[in-house]
Amino acid sequence: MKTKNHTTIFSTGVHLQSEECIINGKKQWRWVAVGLEDESFLDRKEVNPFEYADKKEKLIEKFKD
């Protein structure tokens, strides 16, 4: 899918969108995850990742055993 200056693709388990950004003062394009599918794991335990959050700690929700 293409919208204005962005392209969105699907890779195994993730929707990626092209985003222009500045890294170390240099303008470049990067892929950014904008949607997630299937199971995700951290330290061999299933987690629920969020595409964005206001704090780093809120990017992943750990399931209770």
N, CA, C and O of each residue as an XYZ file, in Angstrom:
260
protein
N       0.851     -1.168      0.000
C       0.000      0.000      0.000
C       0.896      1.230      0.000
O       1.933      1.250      0.663
N       0.497      2.247     -0.739
C       1.265      3.475     -0.800
C       0.378      4.652     -0.419
O      -0.713      4.796     -0.971
N       0.816      5.492      0.504
C       0.088      6.693      0.878
C       1.065      7.850      0.929
O       2.098      7.763      1.592
N       0.754      8.914      0.246
C       1.633     10.093      0.168
C       3.089      9.670      0.006
O       3.481      9.186     -1.055
N       3.885      9.849      1.047
C       5.316      9.532      0.973
C       5.676      8.233      1.674
O       6.855      7.961      1.903
N       4.672      7.423      2.020
C       4.933      6.202      2.776
C       4.511      4.964      1.998
O       3.530      4.986      1.256
N       5.255      3.898      2.176
C       4.905      2.595      1.632
C       4.759      1.648      2.805
O       5.589      1.658      3.714
N       3.707      0.820      2.801
C       3.503     -0.169      3.858
C       3.575     -1.554      3.240
O       2.946     -1.818      2.215
N       4.354     -2.449      3.872
C       4.488     -3.827      3.408
C       4.199     -4.769      4.568
O       4.185     -4.355      5.727
N       3.969     -6.034      4.250
C       3.797     -7.049      5.284
C       4.964     -8.014      5.192
O       5.268     -8.531      4.118
N       5.616     -8.255      6.318
C       6.659     -9.265      6.445
C       6.136    -10.258      7.475
O       5.165     -9.949      8.166
N       6.716    -11.395      7.600
C       6.196    -12.422      8.494
C       5.915    -11.847      9.884
O       6.838    -11.535     10.637
N       4.631    -11.713     10.209
C       4.205    -11.282     11.535
C       4.210     -9.791     11.803
O       3.881     -9.371     12.913
N       4.577     -8.967     10.814
C       4.670     -7.527     11.088
C       4.327     -6.708      9.843
O       4.700     -7.059      8.723
N       3.606     -5.606     10.072
C       3.357     -4.625      9.021
C       4.426     -3.548      9.178
O       4.611     -3.009     10.269
N       5.125     -3.236      8.096
C       6.203     -2.244      8.128
C       5.837     -1.049      7.268
O       5.245     -1.202      6.200
N       6.191      0.148      7.737
C       5.936      1.371      6.985
C       7.244      2.126      6.818
O       8.037      2.223      7.755
N       7.464      2.656      5.635
C       8.667      3.446      5.394
C       8.508      4.814      6.057
O       7.466      5.458      5.936
N       9.546      5.240      6.749
C       9.537      6.535      7.437
C      10.850      7.242      7.187
O      11.917      6.636      7.283
N      10.776      8.516      6.869
C      11.984      9.314      6.715
C      12.394      9.830      8.089
O      11.558     10.341      8.834
N      13.670      9.701      8.429
C      14.147     10.153      9.730
C      15.563     10.710      9.588
O      16.205     10.563      8.548
N      16.022     11.339     10.637
C      17.389     11.877     10.662
C      18.157     11.132     11.737
O      17.795     11.168     12.914
N      19.223     10.456     11.321
C      20.080      9.690     12.227
C      21.484     10.272     12.123
O      22.063     10.321     11.038
N      22.028     10.711     13.251
C      23.360     11.326     13.278
C      23.490     12.432     12.243
O      24.514     12.551     11.570
N      22.432     13.249     12.120
C      22.449     14.389     11.211
C      22.278     14.039      9.739
O      22.360     14.920      8.883
N      22.039     12.756      9.427
C      21.898     12.318      8.041
C      20.466     11.847      7.795
O      19.942     11.012      8.533
N      19.833     12.396      6.741
C      18.473     12.006      6.403
C      18.499     10.642      5.715
O      19.284     10.419      4.794
N      17.628      9.727      6.171
C      17.543      8.394      5.577
C      16.151      7.828      5.775
O      15.373      8.337      6.581
N      15.838      6.765      5.031
C      14.558      6.065      5.156
C      14.768      4.774      5.914
O      15.772      4.088      5.724
N      13.809      4.441      6.781
C      13.872      3.206      7.562
C      12.493      2.561      7.597
O      11.478      3.229      7.400
N      12.467      1.249      7.852
C      11.211      0.539      8.056
C      10.859      0.608      9.529
O      11.716      0.387     10.384
N       9.601      0.913      9.833
C       9.112      1.016     11.199
C       7.911      0.085     11.346
O       7.020      0.091     10.497
N       7.877     -0.713     12.411
C       6.747     -1.607     12.658
C       5.526     -0.775     13.027
O       5.574      0.041     13.948
N       4.422     -0.989     12.294
C       3.185     -0.263     12.583
C       2.037     -1.209     12.909
O       0.928     -0.753     13.187
N       2.275     -2.504     12.881
C       1.263     -3.493     13.226
C       1.918     -4.850     13.404
O       2.808     -5.216     12.637
N       1.488     -5.592     14.402
C       2.091     -6.884     14.705
C       1.032     -7.977     14.692
O      -0.109     -7.749     15.097
N       1.414     -9.172     14.224
C       0.516    -10.325     14.199
C       1.268    -11.534     14.737
O       2.493    -11.505     14.857
N       0.548    -12.580     15.056
C       1.116    -13.820     15.573
C       1.703    -13.634     16.962
O       1.634    -12.546     17.534
N       2.278    -14.699     17.499
C       2.828    -14.672     18.853
C       4.175    -13.943     18.881
O       4.930    -13.956     17.909
N       4.449    -13.310     20.020
C       5.728    -12.646     20.248
C       6.285    -13.150     21.572
O       5.529    -13.449     22.497
N       7.608    -13.244     21.663
C       8.237    -13.826     22.846
C       9.388    -12.960     23.340
O      10.087    -12.321     22.554
N       9.570    -12.951     24.650
C      10.695    -12.304     25.318
C      11.176    -13.278     26.378
O      10.396    -13.689     27.237
N      12.429    -13.650     26.333
C      12.983    -14.635     27.272
C      12.151    -15.918     27.294
O      11.890    -16.480     28.357
N      11.740    -16.370     26.111
C      10.971    -17.607     25.914
C       9.560    -17.580     26.500
O       8.902    -18.617     26.579
N       9.093    -16.396     26.914
C       7.736    -16.253     27.431
C       6.931    -15.384     26.476
O       7.426    -14.382     25.959
N       5.665    -15.788     26.246
C       4.820    -15.037     25.328
C       4.496    -13.659     25.909
O       4.190    -13.536     27.096
N       4.564    -12.631     25.072
C       4.256    -11.259     25.473
C       3.346    -10.628     24.424
O       3.197    -11.147     23.318
N       2.747     -9.514     24.787
C       1.922     -8.740     23.877
C       2.638     -7.421     23.592
O       2.637     -6.535     24.447
N       3.261     -7.264     22.397
C       3.953     -6.020     22.085
C       2.989     -4.966     21.542
O       2.052     -5.293     20.814
N       3.217     -3.727     21.890
C       2.429     -2.611     21.376
C       3.273     -1.848     20.360
O       4.493     -1.773     20.502
N       2.638     -1.287     19.344
C       3.353     -0.566     18.291
C       3.959      0.736     18.799
O       4.977      1.193     18.280
N       3.331      1.338     19.821
C       3.843      2.587     20.371
C       3.442      2.699     21.840
O       2.502      2.041     22.285
N       4.149      3.521     22.576
C       3.852      3.762     23.991
C       4.512      5.063     24.412
O       5.451      5.525     23.764
N       4.029      5.650     25.488
C       4.642      6.881     25.980
C       5.877      6.605     26.835
O       6.644      7.522     27.128
N       6.072      5.350     27.237
C       7.257      4.954     27.999
C       7.767      3.623     27.455
O       6.976      2.782     27.027
N       9.069      3.432     27.470
C       9.684      2.197     26.978
C       9.115      0.969     27.683
O       8.894     -0.068     27.056
N       8.880      1.092     28.995
C       8.392     -0.030     29.784
C       6.996     -0.483     29.367
O       6.605     -1.615     29.652
N       6.246      0.378     28.699
C       4.875      0.053     28.298
C       4.800     -0.541     26.887
O       3.702     -0.802     26.396
N       5.928     -0.757     26.234
C       5.934     -1.341     24.898
C       5.583     -2.824     24.903
O       5.133     -3.361     23.891
N       5.786     -3.484     26.036
C       5.524     -4.928     26.136
C       4.666     -5.214     27.357
O       4.959     -4.759     28.463
N       3.597     -5.980     27.134
C       2.761     -6.450     28.237
C       3.097     -7.912     28.472
O       2.975     -8.734     27.563
N       3.517     -8.238     29.680
C       3.834     -9.634     30.019
C       2.569    -10.297     30.523
O       1.831     -9.719     31.321
N       2.316    -11.527     30.050
C       1.152    -12.280     30.488
C       1.418    -12.891     31.857
O       2.536    -13.306     32.160
N       0.407    -12.937     32.650
C       0.532    -13.563     33.976
C       0.447    -15.077     33.823
O      -0.341    -15.585     33.024
N       1.259    -15.789     34.589
C       1.267    -17.272     34.521
C       0.018    -17.854     35.119
O      -0.142    -19.074     35.146
